[in-house]
Amino acid sequence: MQISKQTLIIQAPAKINLHLEVKDKRSDGFHDLESIFLALDFCDTLHFEQISGVKAIDIAMEGPDFPKTELNNVTELCNISMHDNIIYKAISLFRDKTGFEQGLRIKVEKRIPIGGGLGGGSSDAAAALLALNKLSGNLLNRDALLDLAASLGSDVPFFIHETPAALITGRGEFIKPIKTPSLFFVLVNPGFPSDTAAAYRLLDEYRKSGKRKEEGENRKDALFHSTFTFSHFPFFNDFLPVFKEQEKSVYYEIISQLNDLGADFASLSGAGSTCFGTFKKKETAEKAAYALRDKWPFIKYCGLLNESA
């Protein structure tokens, strides 16, 4: 975080779900989760500038567009009004809670694919909360920030913690930082987004049909180790089997390619649409990213947050 008297620059990291188990739907309509989140050194950059005018907000989004495909319409996800922008919602919540009414101009250098399962929007919202708290003289403590974050979305509290790795349970509000080995990643986005709400509907329908993963409880205790290795338990993503065949076949093709290129583990992040390969060796990851550079619209090599990759 870089700050001067009138401006602040903050990085909003992407995340992957190394593991994602979705429990049954709760009475409030949400699902409990068991997941391992890893924060990456691949980030959006948010620039905050204090301007005149009480409660004035100017948000400018800059970055690559992801074109319309046969599978999904990106335009519906990208072309949203400012009032529906999660950064705007975060600022509004912070102002309602604290009375901080300083006018703000925000420029977002958007690098994380929209609708890509990498938590880009959630991370941007958390960055906005952290930035406003800093600009206001730290009006809120960590617990108050986490409460605001939880009201914005299930993934947002993780980014408030600013930790490279955590076990996530509950709806996403229970966060236990964990230690990881040094890891490197190749992110592969097929050029279309995934709608998280639609993915949850597909998951519920899939389970109503009697289909369900039977991974067993034998790996449950391993989730609560302070450290983990790839042999602790078989990581998986509950969303992978539920997509329609066209979309699912793309994901499995990418995962197969990553495995063939030496990934120690490859899967889908979140509810899609970005797949990832996890590598213990930097050189292997770099070679894999290079080999895939012309095969898919978006390829990114990166490491864990706060680690030199």
C-alpha positions as CSV (number, residue, x, y, z in Angstrom):
1,M,0.0,0.0,0.0
2,Q,1.5,3.3,-1.1
3,I,0.1,6.5,0.5
4,S,0.6,10.2,0.4
5,K,-1.5,13.0,1.9
6,Q,-4.1,13.0,-0.8
7,T,-3.6,9.8,-2.7
8,L,-3.3,6.1,-2.0
9,I,-2.4,3.1,-4.3
10,I,-3.4,-0.4,-3.2
11,Q,-3.0,-3.8,-4.8
12,A,-6.0,-6.1,-4.9
13,P,-4.8,-9.7,-5.3
14,A,-6.4,-12.6,-7.1
15,K,-7.1,-15.8,-5.3
16,I,-7.6,-19.4,-6.2
17,N,-9.5,-22.1,-4.5
18,L,-7.0,-24.9,-4.1
19,H,-9.9,-26.9,-2.6
20,L,-13.6,-26.2,-2.7
21,E,-16.3,-28.3,-1.0
22,V,-19.8,-26.9,-1.0
23,K,-22.1,-28.1,1.7
24,D,-25.9,-28.3,1.5
25,K,-28.0,-25.1,1.2
26,R,-28.7,-23.4,4.5
27,S,-32.0,-22.0,5.7
28,D,-30.9,-18.5,4.7
29,G,-30.3,-19.6,1.1
30,F,-26.5,-19.7,1.3
31,H,-24.2,-22.7,1.4
32,D,-21.6,-23.6,3.9
33,L,-18.1,-24.1,2.4
34,E,-14.8,-25.8,3.2
35,S,-12.2,-24.2,1.0
36,I,-8.5,-23.4,0.9
37,F,-7.9,-19.9,-0.5
38,L,-4.5,-18.9,-1.8
39,A,-3.8,-15.2,-2.5
40,L,-1.6,-14.6,-5.6
41,D,0.9,-11.9,-6.5
42,F,-1.3,-11.2,-9.6
43,C,-3.4,-8.1,-8.7
44,D,-5.7,-5.3,-9.8
45,T,-4.3,-1.9,-8.8
46,L,-6.6,0.7,-7.3
47,H,-5.7,4.4,-7.2
48,F,-7.6,6.6,-4.7
49,E,-7.5,10.3,-4.8
50,Q,-9.2,12.7,-2.4
51,I,-11.2,15.3,-4.3
52,S,-13.5,18.2,-3.3
53,G,-17.2,17.6,-2.9
54,V,-19.0,15.8,-0.1
55,K,-19.7,12.2,-0.9
56,A,-18.5,12.6,-4.6
57,I,-17.4,9.4,-6.2
58,D,-15.8,8.9,-9.6
59,I,-14.9,5.4,-10.5
60,A,-13.0,4.6,-13.7
61,M,-12.4,1.0,-14.7
62,E,-9.5,0.4,-17.1
63,G,-8.4,-3.0,-18.5
64,P,-8.9,-5.7,-21.0
65,D,-12.4,-6.6,-22.2
66,F,-13.4,-10.3,-22.5
67,P,-15.4,-10.8,-25.7
68,K,-18.8,-12.3,-26.1
69,T,-18.7,-16.1,-26.7
70,E,-21.3,-18.8,-27.4
71,L,-21.1,-19.9,-23.8
72,N,-21.7,-16.7,-21.9
73,N,-22.4,-13.0,-22.5
74,V,-19.6,-11.0,-20.9
75,T,-21.3,-7.7,-21.7
76,E,-23.9,-8.5,-19.0
77,L,-21.2,-8.9,-16.4
78,C,-18.9,-6.0,-17.5
79,N,-21.4,-3.2,-18.4
80,I,-22.9,-2.5,-15.0
81,S,-23.9,0.9,-13.6
82,M,-21.6,2.6,-11.0
83,H,-24.2,2.1,-8.3
84,D,-24.1,-1.7,-8.9
85,N,-20.2,-1.7,-8.8
86,I,-19.0,-3.5,-5.7
87,I,-16.4,-0.9,-5.1
88,Y,-19.2,1.7,-5.0
89,K,-21.1,-0.5,-2.6
90,A,-18.1,-0.9,-0.3
91,I,-17.6,2.9,-0.2
92,S,-21.3,3.5,0.6
93,L,-21.2,0.9,3.4
94,F,-18.0,2.5,4.9
95,R,-19.6,6.0,4.7
96,D,-22.8,4.8,6.3
97,K,-20.8,3.2,9.1
98,T,-18.3,5.9,9.8
99,G,-19.6,9.2,8.4
100,F,-16.5,9.6,6.3
101,E,-17.7,11.8,3.4
102,Q,-14.5,12.8,1.6
103,G,-15.0,13.0,-2.1
104,L,-13.0,10.3,-4.0
105,R,-11.7,9.6,-7.5
106,I,-10.8,6.0,-8.0
107,K,-9.1,4.5,-11.0
108,V,-9.0,0.7,-11.2
109,E,-6.4,-1.0,-13.4
110,K,-8.3,-4.2,-14.0
111,R,-6.2,-7.2,-14.7
112,I,-8.1,-10.1,-13.0
113,P,-10.6,-11.6,-15.5
114,I,-14.2,-10.7,-14.7
115,G,-16.3,-13.7,-13.8
116,G,-13.2,-15.8,-13.7
117,G,-13.5,-17.4,-10.2
118,L,-10.4,-15.5,-9.0
119,G,-12.2,-13.2,-6.6
120,G,-11.3,-10.0,-8.5
121,G,-14.5,-8.1,-7.6
122,S,-14.3,-9.3,-4.0
123,S,-10.7,-8.3,-3.7
124,D,-11.4,-4.8,-5.2
125,A,-14.2,-4.3,-2.6
126,A,-11.8,-5.4,0.2
127,A,-9.2,-3.0,-1.1
128,A,-11.7,-0.2,-1.1
129,L,-12.6,-0.8,2.5
130,L,-8.9,-1.0,3.5
131,A,-8.1,2.2,1.5
132,L,-10.9,4.2,3.0
133,N,-10.0,3.1,6.5
134,K,-6.5,4.2,5.9
135,L,-7.5,7.6,4.4
136,S,-10.0,8.2,7.3
137,G,-7.4,7.6,10.0
138,N,-8.3,4.0,10.8
139,L,-11.9,4.7,12.0
140,L,-12.7,1.0,12.1
141,N,-11.0,-1.9,13.7
142,R,-10.4,-5.2,12.0
143,D,-13.6,-6.8,13.3
144,A,-15.7,-3.9,12.0
145,L,-14.1,-4.1,8.6
146,L,-14.8,-7.9,8.5
147,D,-18.5,-7.3,9.3
148,L,-18.7,-4.8,6.4
149,A,-16.8,-7.2,4.1
150,A,-19.2,-10.1,4.9
151,S,-22.2,-8.1,3.9
152,L,-20.6,-7.5,0.5
153,G,-19.9,-11.1,-0.4
154,S,-18.6,-14.4,0.9
155,D,-15.1,-14.0,-0.5
156,V,-14.5,-10.4,0.7
157,P,-13.5,-11.1,4.3
158,F,-10.5,-13.3,3.2
159,F,-9.0,-10.3,1.5
160,I,-9.4,-8.1,4.6
161,H,-7.0,-10.5,6.4
162,E,-4.2,-9.9,3.8
163,T,-2.9,-13.4,4.3
164,P,-1.4,-15.6,1.6
165,A,-3.4,-18.7,2.5
166,A,-6.3,-19.6,4.7
167,L,-8.8,-22.3,5.5
168,I,-12.3,-20.9,4.8
169,T,-15.4,-22.3,6.5
170,G,-19.0,-21.3,7.1
171,R,-20.4,-19.0,4.4
172,G,-16.8,-17.6,4.1
173,E,-16.7,-15.7,7.3
174,F,-14.5,-18.1,9.3
175,I,-10.9,-17.6,8.2
176,K,-7.9,-19.5,9.6
177,P,-4.6,-18.5,8.1
178,I,-2.4,-21.5,7.3
179,K,1.2,-22.0,6.1
180,T,1.9,-23.3,2.7
181,P,5.0,-24.5,0.9
182,S,6.4,-22.2,-1.8
183,L,4.2,-22.7,-4.8
184,F,3.9,-21.3,-8.4
185,F,0.8,-21.1,-10.6
186,V,-0.3,-21.0,-14.1
187,L,-3.8,-19.4,-14.6
188,V,-5.7,-20.3,-17.7
189,N,-8.9,-18.5,-18.6
190,P,-10.8,-19.8,-21.7
191,G,-12.2,-16.4,-22.7
192,F,-15.6,-16.6,-21.2
193,P,-16.9,-15.8,-17.7
194,S,-18.9,-18.0,-15.3
195,D,-22.0,-16.8,-13.5
196,T,-21.6,-17.8,-9.8
197,A,-25.3,-17.7,-9.0
198,A,-26.1,-19.9,-12.0
199,A,-23.3,-22.4,-11.0
200,Y,-24.9,-22.8,-7.5
201,R,-28.3,-23.4,-9.2
202,L,-26.7,-26.1,-11.3
203,L,-25.0,-27.6,-8.3
204,D,-28.3,-27.8,-6.4
205,E,-30.1,-29.4,-9.4
206,Y,-27.2,-31.9,-9.8
207,R,-27.6,-32.9,-6.2
208,K,-31.4,-33.2,-6.4
209,S,-30.9,-35.7,-9.2
210,G,-29.1,-37.9,-6.7
211,K,-25.6,-37.3,-7.9
212,R,-23.0,-36.2,-5.3
213,K,-19.4,-36.5,-4.6
214,E,-18.6,-39.2,-2.0
215,E,-15.1,-38.0,-1.0
216,G,-15.6,-39.2,2.6
217,E,-14.8,-37.7,5.9
218,N,-11.4,-39.2,6.1
219,R,-9.7,-36.0,5.0
220,K,-11.7,-33.6,7.2
221,D,-9.2,-33.5,10.0
222,A,-6.4,-32.6,7.5
223,L,-8.2,-29.4,6.7
224,F,-7.3,-28.1,10.2
225,H,-3.5,-28.7,10.1
226,S,-1.5,-25.5,10.4
227,T,0.4,-26.7,7.3
228,F,-0.5,-29.0,4.4
229,T,1.1,-30.9,1.6
230,F,-0.5,-32.2,-1.6
231,S,-0.7,-35.7,0.0
232,H,-2.8,-34.6,3.0
233,F,-6.1,-35.2,1.1
234,P,-7.4,-35.2,-2.4
235,F,-8.3,-31.6,-3.3
236,F,-11.3,-31.2,-5.5
237,N,-13.9,-28.6,-6.7
238,D,-17.6,-29.5,-6.3
239,F,-18.6,-27.3,-9.2
240,L,-16.6,-29.2,-11.9
241,P,-19.0,-32.0,-12.6
242,V,-22.2,-29.8,-12.7
243,F,-21.6,-27.7,-15.7
244,K,-23.2,-28.3,-19.1
245,E,-21.1,-30.5,-21.4
246,Q,-19.7,-27.7,-23.6
247,E,-18.4,-25.7,-20.7
248,K,-17.2,-28.7,-18.7
249,S,-15.3,-30.1,-21.6
250,V,-13.3,-26.9,-21.9
251,Y,-12.4,-27.0,-18.3
252,Y,-11.3,-30.6,-18.4
253,E,-9.2,-30.0,-21.5
254,I,-7.3,-27.1,-19.8
255,I,-6.8,-29.2,-16.6
256,S,-5.5,-32.1,-18.7
257,Q,-3.1,-29.8,-20.5
258,L,-1.8,-28.4,-17.2
259,N,-1.3,-31.9,-15.8
260,D,0.6,-33.0,-19.0
261,L,2.9,-30.0,-18.6
262,G,3.9,-31.0,-15.1
263,A,1.4,-29.5,-12.7
264,D,1.4,-31.1,-9.3
265,F,-2.3,-30.3,-9.1
266,A,-4.7,-28.7,-11.5
267,S,-8.3,-27.7,-11.1
268,L,-11.0,-25.0,-11.5
269,S,-11.0,-22.0,-9.3
270,G,-14.3,-21.0,-7.6
271,A,-17.3,-21.5,-9.8
272,G,-15.1,-20.9,-12.9
273,S,-14.1,-19.9,-15.4
274,T,-10.4,-19.8,-14.7
275,C,-8.5,-23.1,-14.3
276,F,-5.1,-23.3,-12.6
277,G,-2.1,-25.5,-12.3
278,T,-0.1,-25.6,-9.1
279,F,3.6,-26.2,-9.3
280,K,6.4,-26.8,-6.8
281,K,9.1,-25.7,-9.2
282,K,9.2,-22.2,-10.7
283,E,10.9,-23.4,-13.9
284,T,8.2,-26.0,-14.6
285,A,5.5,-23.4,-14.2
286,E,7.2,-20.9,-16.4
287,K,7.6,-23.5,-19.1
288,A,4.0,-24.6,-18.9
289,A,2.8,-21.0,-19.2
290,Y,5.0,-20.5,-22.3
291,A,3.7,-23.8,-23.8
292,L,0.1,-22.6,-23.4
293,R,0.5,-19.0,-24.5
294,D,-1.1,-19.5,-27.9
295,K,-3.7,-22.0,-26.9
296,W,-6.0,-19.9,-24.7
297,P,-7.0,-16.2,-24.5
298,F,-5.6,-15.6,-21.1
299,I,-2.4,-17.2,-19.6
300,K,-0.7,-15.9,-16.4
301,Y,2.2,-17.2,-14.5
302,C,2.3,-16.0,-10.9
303,G,3.3,-16.9,-7.3
304,L,1.9,-16.6,-3.8
305,L,1.2,-13.2,-2.4
306,N,4.2,-11.7,-0.5
307,E,6.6,-14.3,-1.9
308,S,9.2,-13.7,-4.5
309,A,8.3,-15.7,-7.6
